[in-house]
Amino acid sequence: MGAWVERMAAIPGIAFSGGPGVVRNALRGAEDRPDEMYGEPMWPTATGSTSATPASRHVPFEARGTELAARVWEALELPGSAMDYHFVLQSAVDRLWSDRRSDPDGLQLVEVFTRLDLELMEAAPQAVSFDSEAAGREATFVRVSSVPRLISLLEREGAFQEALALARRLTRFEQGEEMVSRLSEKVHALGAEAEG
């Protein structure tokens, strides 16, 4: 897979088919293509060009609530890299988590965006790694915050089996082992309690 794709749904192996209600061809930047003449892709802007993809530039830092959700869904329909989409999703999860007291409805999107982020990571591990396995080095993964947030939320709700399943998936990226251990103990204890 190249350094960028037309939209997140174009990443091989991902089941995501597109943002709900987003009309891709109506989005500014959806048809942009980079100038790759000098090696690094340079994307057109109103004032020249930038190395930042349309997806990575689409969600304003101050966006919250429904505006944030709409901008995230749109960003996933714009050209970008797997890592761009990961950071769009993870940043949205972080903001929604921070605003959970003032906007508890956002917790539903925490789950949706986190599951989508994990699906992305599994389809394109380079989304969370700066190293290239193709270069002969083992991948070194960046710390992911979205999935542990959802695991924590599920654990608080008593959904230990579901939290454990997510934690096990996260271990592929060299993180979550301590959560697997803790949740395994809880699941085992609940199983023993149910039998007794």
Salt bridges, closest charged atoms under 4 A:
GLU6 OE2 - ARG33 NH2 3.38
GLU31 OE2 - ARG24 NH1 3.62
GLU74 OE1 - HIS58 NE2 2.61
GLU77 OE1 - ARG7 NE 2.76
ASP94 OD1 - ARG149 NE 3.00
ASP99 OD2 - ARG64 NE 2.96
GLU111 OE2 - ARG115 NE 3.01
ASP117 OD1 - HIS86 ND1 2.76
GLU122 OE1 - ARG169 NH2 2.70
GLU155 OE1 - ARG182 NH2 2.76
GLU155 OE2 - LYS186 NZ 2.59
GLU162 OE2 - ARG115 NH2 2.24
